[in-house]
Amino acid sequence: MRPDPNPMTAARRIAHIDMDAFFASCELSQYPELRGLPMVVGGRGEHAPRLRADGTHAFSTLAEYSGRGVLTTATYEARALGVHSGMPTMKAARLAPHAVLLPVNFELYRRYSRLFKDAVRTVAARIEDVGIDEVYADVSELDGDAATVATRLRRAVHEATGLTCSVGIAPNKLLAKLSSDLNKPDGATILVEADVPTRVWPLPARRINGIGPKAAARLAELGIETIGELAARDAAELVARFGRAYGSWLHQAAHGVDARELVTHSEPVSISRETTFEHDLHAVRDRAALGAAFSALCERVAADLQRKGYVGRTVGVKLRFDDFTTVTRDTTLAAPVADAAGIRRAAGQCLKRIDLSRRLRLLGVRVSKLERADGAAPWRQAEFGFDPE
């Protein structure tokens, strides 16, 4: 049986605005000569463009890269060669050795992110900030049909940033996010409840935000590849297979049902920093390098906490060894901390509980159980729509 639709959907119009290949687009705004070329972001400082005597830029390519980093993003031209964000950079170099390689420039991306979100606010007052390059907006009260509203949003973003975005408008957040990905780049998609059987059900189940790789694999084992095939399964079967919460959510999501409100204010759950070493380091032979990296991570976490106005009671570490085994340890303190020295002392105690005989490829520091430094009570609203992996 199809779940009862959200009673608010008849009046609700939720937009999901998603910037197109955001990091890459930000870089192209600085280096327009790279438009139309395969380009990736994920290099180091030495891969920064070099200015020639004639005023043109010389760029590094993936063929020049060595190390163990991963790509932050790729242009659509690079994606056509099989390269994508999150891919190990050395693998990308084998697929597209001549693609231009640029270093990550988070200061640039944050500046464009602010411009993007301010532009959306000129059209819709209520937005939910869900990432550096995407927001939800409640456009229920705006004049004009959904297509007109989508055009206004796209125009406002382009005028403010010079970049393109894709917009999905639907009765709820789940369908809005799904639809914004259907006509990329620089497109708009409008979905209503009646479109679910014809436009949503033929899509792969993994297109639903909240169905990750592991859940998709488990669904495939049950012969469920599309959203429609998921919708056809009985809710009781899904609950039996996936548990009450996630099974019920799968059933509702497959039918396009989502009652979540926009979250216009939220508090972070934790603050963390981590680094992947270019070469594996040993706790004894590379003690100085590891110690410096460890101190730097603690200082960066402390700076993040102080800038955002938080303290935390739980301090933890994350280590990944040369065999890709990942280990975490944490400790909860009697009093919250936010200073680098206090974080380092607590994190150091965590390290003593880990066998450090293997070489390390990654080190991370995290502070959680956050509290407002000014003593105000934190406000949180949990999202429902998840992949418990």
Phi, psi and omega in degrees: 000138179287135180298153175296133180292157176301123184298343182272352191293335181299326182259343186277140168225113181250130177255140169246120182249120188234120179293145183273122178040060198302304183300317179296320180295322176300317180295321180294334176294333178271331183230071184299340179295347179270357181299135180087355181255152173291125182217142179230156176244130180160010181274184178253183183304324182290350179265009179295146178302145180248133182277124178278168180298329181275006177091356177270168182255143170257130185246148171283161176236166179300331180299338181271356186274141168218139182144195185233027179285174176235157181284139175277320178197174179210148175290165180297328177295323177288323179297328178296341178267006178095006181267141180208164180297146181085353180283140173305134186297325179294325176293318178298324180296327178288327182280323185218068186300334184267002177294142179290137181244125178240150176283159178290138181228079186294331177299318177296315184294321179295323179296314179292327178298318178297317178299317180300311184289324175296324179294318178298322181294338176288343179257315184233127184285324185260113178230155173245119181276114184243004179171173182295336186232019179206147176215157165260151175220138174274111182247021184301323187267000183283145178290153177094162179284174186298322180296321178295318179297317179299320178296319178298318180296313181296320180293317181298317180294317182293320180294327182279329189240338188078002181253164180256156176223164174244141187236135171239133178236129185206175181289347182207173185294319183301310181289327179296315180294318179298318185287331181294342182266358187275343184222054180265150354271166172057046181230176177220141178227132179247127177237141170238169184303324182294342180279347188304309181298324187269328187250336183260314185301328178289349184283155175301144181301328183292351178286344176286126178293115185122349173254102182269185184302318182291317179294321178298321179295320178294321177295320180298325177298335178268005181081020181254108180250326184250165177296324178297320178294326176292318180296332182283345181280147180290142181301322182297323178295317181294321177296318180296325183277324190241001183094161187299310186293305185288322178298316178296319179296318178303316181297314180292316182299321180297334178265007177076020183264129181201111184263008183296139173272164172292139176260105185268354176209137180209164179244143178292148178276323180204166176230129185216160173220144176212161180220140173258125183284144178295328177226146179301139181244146179255140186299332181263304186292333180244036186301319183295314181295318179294319180298320179294318179295320180297313179297319181297319178297316179298321179293322180290320176296317179299317179297320178297315180300313183292323179294323182269353175082039181234158166233163182221149182262340181245127179244135182220164176234156177227129179232137171239126185268177185293343176265012179072007172292134180246133181232138175233148173217147176215166179217142178257129187266159178290327180230145181292154180232158173213356182267151184299320182295316179295320178295318182294321178299313182293317179295325178297322176296324177296320181298328181294344180265012183237137175288115185256029182284335179272158178285149185256140174248340181215144176223135179221154177230137183222143172237127181228192190050058187283149174226151175292133181295334180273003178087357179290149180288133178291149177244125180223145172227116183286142174277142170247126189132091194207168174235105186284071183253000000 
